[in-house]
Amino acid sequence: MLVLQSRINRFLPFVFLIFFACSSSRDFELIPSDAKLVMAVDFKNLALNALSFDNLFSQSPDSSSKPKKGDIAFDKTGIDYMRQGLAFQRAGAAYQERVYMIVPITDKDEFFDFCKTIDSTAVRSKSYEMEWITGQSITFGVKDKTAVGQFDKFQSEDSKSKTYLRELLELKPEGKLVQTKPHFKELTDKSYDASIWVDLGKFTEDAQIPVGAFKKPTGEFSGILDFQDGKIELTADGFNSDPESLKYAKMMEKTIEGSFLERIPSSKPMAVMAFRVDMDQFKTMIESNQQLASMFDGLQVLGLQKGEIFSILGGQVSISGLEPAPAGEMFPKVSLQLTIRDKAKASMAFENMANVGMIIKTGPDLYTHPQVPGLAIRLKNDMLEVSNSASTQKFDPKNLEDFPSGNFIAWFNFADIAKAIPAGLPVSAGMNEFAGYWKSISMASHYESPEHSTLRATLTSTKSDQNAFLTMAEFAKSLQKMQKSQPAFPQGPEAYNNPSEEPPMSLEE
């Protein structure tokens, strides 16, 4: 992991600059059909949305100090900032560790000098009717006004690297992503500051993401980012192509009811997550999967028949952080709420849990847990509440900025969350730093059709009069300073498994 950190530190200027080159649809033609992840940034749109080259590039390196070794003259990189900057990954074991880039250039000599700034081992050569720039961490093939390159965590042998890059410049129509994935083509036709596209099946497979008893997803995810004054907005679409899961797609069709959220016991909680599912469809889905169904077999000890739990629950769930832990207490105030459809059966189940000592009955339809002081489990007519707060306040979404609505929602106030984390924990300093730049995040998903769902998210910054892209650049700089003063990993040659590997390299070195 330390080796990877070293490589990424060396590579950051490439990411920073290549993404700031701007659009040309022809560049998308170089992305192969086996791509699993594609990212793009349109700097022209960013500039038009209240940025300037001077403002942006002053964020890195530090313009407040004298030039240092490794500082970059942004007007001398040879990169064409009026075309699109692209980065992508290909599916399959042969490409798994490689990040590919398509870099529009204006001057080959300046671009080579820039590459030397990033990787001092870079050399220039000619073969296969192309010019090449190769080093320990990068390989670029330059043809006409386009450089096609790769960053490889374990830089592969030169011949294979060049072969893979030449393939991109010689793609046939059937081998191009824009020709084989209609939703990706739709994304390239949109206007955006930044975009991301993911082949969910390929990405999950290569990343070895565990899905447990669930089937691995198939389909596509595409999203666009809009950097505005004081906030970043994400508009994303998910496209499901799995015939089996489409049977249960309407499970998430309905929106969470406002009357349900109003029962959160806080006028201004620090965090809220909630979702709504159709319990009848959820039951059908669970029962069709033997591994998932077996997880509910143990509920029979509570006096419930197999599958009866699904007729009790109403399908709306909220988890809320209400306030930081009061003085002298260890845990923050939290609340879990679930709608119920059958109060009588729910009461019977809780009576049975009390009888076997799992919980303690403290009153009519009121329970606590023996090992959690202050926890109250309340059964009401249409809701179950589990909370360590005695608050009777009511929640009004209008009191919170950008509070969402949908079938899944999440809202977090970062300043309040930072206060809730004990100062002694390692994550505390990072969370406080984050809260200095970002105020809150709001997100919600919506059912559009069995094949299509949408996601909307807003990240609000603490600097309402500044474009959020500049805020993001400032935040990145602050994290880099924190890493130097409080490194997350041990520094020095003794920290590396392979003594031949170089230690992490800062942007200023």
C-alpha positions in Angstrom: 0.0 0.0 0.0 2.9 2.4 0.7 4.3 1.7 -2.7 1.0 2.5 -4.3 0.9 5.7 -2.2 4.3 6.6 -3.6 3.1 6.1 -7.2 -0.1 8.0 -6.7 1.8 11.0 -5.2 4.1 11.0 -8.2 1.1 10.8 -10.5 -1.1 13.5 -9.0 0.0 16.3 -11.3 -1.0 14.2 -14.3 -4.4 13.7 -12.9 -4.7 17.4 -12.1 -3.7 18.6 -15.5 -5.0 15.9 -17.8 -8.5 16.3 -16.4 -8.3 20.0 -17.1 -7.9 19.6 -20.8 -11.2 20.0 -22.7 -13.7 18.5 -25.1 -13.5 16.8 -28.4 -15.9 14.0 -29.2 -13.2 12.2 -31.2 -11.3 11.5 -28.0 -14.1 9.3 -26.8 -13.6 7.2 -29.9 -10.3 6.0 -28.4 -12.0 4.3 -25.4 -12.4 0.5 -26.0 -15.6 -1.5 -25.5 -14.0 -3.4 -22.6 -13.7 -0.3 -20.5 -15.2 -0.6 -17.0 -14.6 2.9 -15.7 -14.4 6.2 -17.6 -13.9 9.7 -16.1 -13.8 13.0 -17.9 -13.5 16.7 -17.0 -14.4 19.6 -19.2 -12.3 22.6 -18.1 -14.0 24.9 -20.5 -17.3 24.5 -18.7 -15.5 25.0 -15.4 -13.9 28.2 -16.6 -17.2 29.5 -17.9 -18.9 28.7 -14.6 -16.9 31.4 -12.7 -13.4 29.9 -12.8 -10.3 31.2 -14.5 -7.1 29.6 -15.4 -5.2 31.8 -13.1 -7.5 31.1 -10.1 -7.5 27.4 -10.7 -3.9 26.9 -11.3 -2.9 29.0 -8.4 -4.2 26.3 -6.1 -1.3 24.0 -7.0 1.6 24.4 -6.4 1.3 26.9 -3.6 1.4 30.4 -5.2 2.1 32.1 -1.9 5.7 30.9 -1.8 8.7 31.0 -4.1 8.9 28.4 -6.9 10.3 25.1 -5.7 11.9 22.2 -7.5 9.1 20.3 -9.3 6.8 23.3 -9.6 4.9 23.3 -12.9 4.5 26.2 -15.4 0.9 25.4 -16.5 1.2 27.2 -19.7 4.3 25.2 -20.7 2.9 21.6 -20.3 2.1 21.2 -24.0 -1.5 20.2 -23.0 -4.4 21.5 -25.0 -6.9 22.8 -22.4 -9.6 23.3 -25.1 -10.2 19.6 -25.5 -11.5 16.8 -23.2 -9.4 15.2 -20.6 -10.1 11.5 -20.1 -9.0 8.7 -17.9 -10.3 5.1 -17.9 -9.7 1.5 -16.9 -10.2 -1.7 -18.9 -11.7 -4.9 -17.6 -9.8 -8.1 -17.3 -6.7 -9.3 -15.4 -4.3 -8.0 -18.0 -5.4 -4.4 -17.5 -6.5 -4.4 -13.9 -3.8 -2.2 -12.4 -3.6 0.2 -15.3 -5.1 3.7 -15.6 -5.3 4.9 -19.2 -5.3 8.5 -20.2 -6.1 10.4 -23.4 -4.3 13.7 -23.4 -4.8 16.4 -26.1 -1.5 18.2 -26.8 -0.4 21.4 -28.6 3.4 21.0 -28.4 5.2 17.6 -28.2 8.5 19.1 -26.9 6.7 20.9 -24.0 4.7 17.8 -23.2 7.9 15.7 -23.0 9.5 18.3 -20.7 6.4 18.2 -18.5 6.6 14.4 -18.4 10.2 14.7 -17.2 9.0 16.9 -14.4 6.7 14.1 -13.2 9.0 11.2 -13.9 12.7 12.0 -14.2 13.4 8.6 -15.8 11.2 9.4 -18.9 13.0 9.1 -22.2 11.8 9.8 -25.8 11.9 7.4 -28.7 10.2 6.5 -32.1 8.8 3.2 -33.2 5.6 1.9 -34.9 5.2 5.3 -36.6 4.7 7.0 -33.3 6.7 9.0 -30.8 7.0 7.4 -27.3 7.6 8.8 -23.8 8.5 6.0 -21.3 9.6 6.0 -17.7 9.3 4.0 -14.5 5.6 5.1 -13.9 4.3 6.3 -17.2 4.1 5.3 -20.9 2.8 7.7 -23.5 2.4 7.2 -27.3 2.1 10.4 -29.2 0.4 10.6 -32.6 -0.6 13.9 -34.3 -2.2 16.1 -31.5 -3.1 13.3 -29.1 -1.1 11.5 -26.4 -2.4 8.1 -25.3 -0.8 7.0 -22.1 -1.0 4.7 -19.0 -0.1 4.8 -15.4 0.6 1.3 -14.1 1.1 0.5 -10.4 3.6 -2.0 -11.4 4.8 -0.5 -14.6 4.7 -3.4 -17.1 7.3 -4.3 -19.6 7.7 -1.7 -22.3 6.6 -3.8 -25.3 3.3 -4.8 -23.7 2.6 -1.2 -22.7 3.1 0.1 -26.2 1.0 -2.7 -27.7 -2.0 -1.8 -25.5 -1.7 1.8 -26.3 -1.4 1.2 -30.1 -4.6 -0.8 -29.9 -6.5 2.3 -28.7 -5.4 4.3 -31.7 -6.4 1.6 -34.1 -9.9 0.6 -32.7 -12.5 -0.5 -35.2 -16.1 0.7 -34.7 -17.3 -2.5 -33.1 -14.4 -2.1 -30.6 -15.4 1.4 -29.4 -17.3 2.0 -26.2 -19.4 4.8 -27.8 -20.7 2.2 -30.4 -21.4 -0.6 -28.0 -22.9 1.2 -25.0 -25.8 3.6 -25.8 -26.0 5.0 -22.3 -22.3 6.0 -22.5 -22.9 7.6 -25.9 -25.8 9.6 -24.3 -23.4 10.8 -21.6 -20.8 12.0 -24.0 -23.4 14.2 -25.7 -24.2 16.0 -22.5 -22.7 19.2 -21.2 -20.9 18.9 -17.8 -18.0 20.0 -15.7 -17.1 16.4 -14.9 -18.5 13.0 -15.6 -18.2 9.3 -14.6 -19.4 6.1 -16.3 -19.2 2.6 -14.8 -19.9 -0.9 -16.2 -21.3 -2.3 -12.9 -20.8 -5.9 -13.8 -17.2 -5.6 -15.0 -16.2 -3.2 -12.2 -17.6 -5.4 -9.4 -16.0 -8.5 -10.9 -12.5 -7.0 -11.3 -12.6 -5.2 -7.9 -13.7 -8.4 -6.2 -16.4 -6.6 -4.3 -18.2 -9.1 -2.1 -21.9 -9.3 -2.7 -22.7 -12.2 -0.3 -26.0 -13.9 -1.1 -26.9 -11.2 -3.6 -26.3 -11.5 -7.3 -23.6 -9.4 -8.8 -25.0 -6.4 -10.6 -25.2 -5.9 -14.3 -25.9 -2.7 -16.0 -24.4 0.8 -16.2 -24.0 3.8 -13.9 -23.4 7.3 -15.4 -23.2 10.6 -13.6 -22.3 14.3 -14.2 -20.9 16.8 -11.8 -21.7 20.5 -11.8 -19.4 22.8 -9.8 -21.3 25.9 -8.6 -20.7 28.6 -6.1 -21.0 27.0 -2.7 -21.9 23.5 -3.9 -21.3 20.5 -6.1 -24.3 18.8 -7.7 -24.3 15.2 -8.9 -27.0 14.0 -11.3 -26.7 10.2 -12.0 -28.6 7.4 -13.7 -28.5 3.7 -13.0 -29.5 1.3 -15.7 -30.3 -2.3 -14.7 -30.0 -5.0 -17.3 -30.4 -8.1 -15.1 -33.7 -9.9 -16.0 -33.9 -11.6 -12.6 -33.6 -8.5 -10.5 -36.0 -6.6 -12.8 -38.8 -8.7 -11.3 -38.4 -6.9 -8.0 -37.5 -3.5 -9.3 -40.8 -1.9 -8.1 -39.8 -2.8 -4.6 -38.2 0.7 -4.3 -40.9 2.5 -6.3 -42.6 4.5 -3.5 -41.2 7.7 -1.9 -40.6 8.0 1.8 -43.6 9.7 3.5 -43.0 13.2 5.0 -45.2 12.3 7.9 -42.9 9.4 8.8 -39.8 11.6 8.8 -41.6 14.2 10.9 -41.5 11.7 13.8 -37.7 11.8 14.1 -37.3 13.1 17.7 -35.1 16.2 16.8 -35.8 19.5 15.3 -32.4 19.6 13.7 -30.6 16.2 13.6 -27.0 15.9 12.6 -27.6 13.0 10.2 -30.5 11.2 8.7 -30.6 8.0 6.5 -33.9 6.5 5.4 -35.4 4.2 2.8 -38.7 2.6 1.8 -39.4 -0.8 0.3 -42.5 -2.7 -0.6 -42.4 -5.5 1.9 -44.5 -7.9 -0.1 -42.1 -7.7 -3.0 -39.2 -7.8 -0.6 -40.6 -11.1 0.9 -40.9 -12.6 -2.6 -37.3 -11.7 -3.4 -35.9 -13.1 -0.1 -37.8 -16.3 -0.4 -36.5 -16.9 -3.9 -32.9 -16.9 -2.6 -32.3 -19.8 -0.3 -29.2 -18.2 1.3 -31.0 -15.0 2.1 -34.1 -16.8 3.3 -32.1 -18.9 5.8 -31.0 -15.7 7.6 -34.6 -15.3 8.8 -35.1 -18.9 10.1 -34.0 -18.0 13.6 -37.0 -15.6 14.1 -39.2 -18.6 14.8 -37.9 -18.6 18.4 -39.8 -15.3 18.8 -43.0 -17.2 18.1 -43.2 -16.1 14.5 -44.0 -18.4 11.6 -41.6 -18.6 8.7 -41.8 -15.4 6.7 -44.2 -13.7 9.2 -41.8 -10.9 9.9 -42.5 -9.4 6.5 -46.2 -9.0 7.3 -45.3 -7.2 10.5 -42.9 -4.5 9.1 -44.3 -1.6 7.1 -41.2 -1.0 4.9 -40.2 2.5 6.0 -36.9 2.8 8.0 -35.0 5.8 9.3 -31.7 5.9 11.2 -30.8 9.3 12.7 -28.0 10.9 14.6 -29.8 13.3 16.9 -27.0 15.1 18.8 -23.4 14.6 20.1 -23.0 12.7 23.4 -23.8 14.9 26.4 -21.0 15.7 28.9 -20.2 12.6 30.9 -21.8 10.2 28.4 -20.0 7.9 25.9 -22.5 7.6 23.0 -24.3 10.2 20.9 -28.0 10.4 20.8 -29.4 8.2 18.0 -32.8 6.9 16.8 -34.0 4.0 14.7 -37.6 4.0 13.5 -39.5 1.4 11.5 -43.1 1.4 10.4 -45.1 -1.7 11.4 -48.3 -3.1 9.9 -49.4 -5.6 12.6 -49.1 -4.2 16.1 -50.4 -7.3 17.8 -47.9 -9.7 16.2 -45.1 -7.2 16.9 -46.1 -7.0 20.6 -46.1 -10.8 20.9 -42.6 -11.0 19.4 -41.2 -8.5 21.9 -43.0 -10.2 24.8 -41.2 -13.4 23.7 -37.8 -11.7 23.6 -38.4 -10.4 27.1 -39.3 -13.8 28.3 -36.0 -15.3 27.2 -34.0 -12.4 28.6 -33.0 -10.8 25.3 -34.6 -7.5 26.4 -36.2 -6.1 29.6 -39.8 -4.9 29.8 -40.1 -1.6 31.6 -43.7 -0.7 30.8 -46.6 -1.3 28.3 -45.0 -1.8 24.9 -41.8 -0.3 26.4 -38.5 -2.2 26.7 -34.8 -1.7 27.2 -31.6 -3.6 26.7 -29.7 -4.9 29.7 -26.3 -3.9 28.4 -27.2 -0.5 26.8 -28.0 2.1 29.5 -30.7 4.6 28.5 -31.9 2.6 25.5 -35.6 2.7 25.0 -37.5 0.3 22.7 -41.0 1.7 22.1 -43.9 0.0 20.2 -46.5 2.4 19.0 -49.6 1.8 16.8 -47.7 2.0 13.5 -44.1 2.3 14.4 -41.2 0.8 16.3 -38.7 3.3 17.8 -35.3 2.3 19.3 -33.5 5.3 20.8 -31.3 6.5 23.7 -32.9 9.9 23.6 -35.9 11.0 25.6 -36.6 14.0 23.2 -40.2 14.6 22.1 -39.3 17.1 19.4 -40.5 16.8 15.9 -38.5 17.0 12.7 -39.3 19.5 10.0 -37.3 18.9 6.8 -37.7 22.5 5.9 -35.3 23.4 8.7 -32.4 21.7 6.8 -30.7 23.0 3.7 -31.3 20.8 0.6 -33.0 18.1 2.6 -33.9 15.4 0.0 -37.0 13.3 -0.9 -37.0 9.9 -2.6 -37.1 6.2 -1.9 -33.7 6.3 -0.4 -32.3 9.5 1.2 -29.3 10.6 3.2 -28.4 13.9 4.8 -25.3 14.7 6.9 -24.2 17.8 8.7 -20.4 17.6 8.9 -19.8 20.2 11.6 -22.2 18.4 14.0 -20.7 15.0 13.1 -17.2 16.3 13.8 -18.3 17.4 17.3 -19.8 14.0 17.9 -16.4 12.2 17.3 -14.2 12.0 20.5 -11.1 14.1 20.0 -8.7 11.2 20.8 -9.8 9.1 17.9 -7.5 9.2 14.8 -10.4 10.2 12.5 -11.2 13.2 14.6 -8.6 15.6 13.1 -9.5 14.6 9.5 -13.2 15.0 10.1 -12.7 18.5 11.6 -10.6 19.5 8.6 -13.3 18.2 6.3 -16.0 20.1 8.1 -14.0 23.3 7.7 -14.6 23.1 3.9 -17.8 21.1 3.6 -21.1 21.9 5.4 -23.4 19.1 4.4 -24.3 16.5 1.9 -27.8 15.6 0.6 -28.6 12.6 -1.6 -31.7 10.8 -2.8 -32.6 8.0 -5.3 -35.8 7.8 -7.3 -37.5 5.0 -9.2 -38.1 5.9 -12.8 -38.8 2.5 -14.4 -37.9 -1.1 -13.7 -34.7 -0.6 -15.8 -33.9 3.0 -14.7 -33.3 4.8 -11.4 -31.8 8.2 -10.7 -29.6 9.6 -8.0 -29.3 13.2 -7.0 -26.7 14.5 -4.6 -25.6 18.0 -3.4 -22.4 18.6 -1.5 -22.6 22.1 0.1 -19.4 23.9 1.0 -18.7 26.4 3.8 -17.6 29.0 1.2 -20.9 30.0 -0.5 -19.3 32.7 -2.6 -16.6 30.5 -4.1 -16.8 28.0 -6.9 -16.8 24.6 -5.3 -14.0 23.3 -7.6 -11.6 25.9 -6.0 -12.8 24.8 -2.6 -12.1 21.2 -3.5 -8.5 22.2 -4.7 -8.0 24.0 -1.4 -9.2 21.0 0.6 -6.8 18.7 -1.3 -3.9 21.0 -0.4 -4.9 21.0 3.3 -5.0 17.2 3.3 -1.6 17.1 1.8 -0.3 19.3 4.6 -2.0 17.2 7.2 -0.4 14.1 5.8 3.1 15.7 6.1 2.5 16.7 9.7 0.6 13.6 10.8 1.4 10.8 8.3 -1.2 8.0 8.1 1.6 5.5 7.5 5.2 5.3 8.9 7.7 7.1 6.8 11.3 6.2 5.9 12.9 3.4 4.0 12.2 0.9 6.9 8.5 1.2 6.2 8.8 -0.4 2.8 8.6 -4.1 2.0 10.8 -3.6 -1.1 13.8 -1.5 -0.3 14.2 -0.8 -4.0 11.0 1.2 -4.0 11.2 5.0 -3.5 9.5 6.7 -0.5 6.4 8.8 -1.2 7.1 11.9 -3.2 5.3 15.2 -2.5 4.3 17.6 -5.3 6.9 20.1 -4.1 9.8 17.7 -4.2 
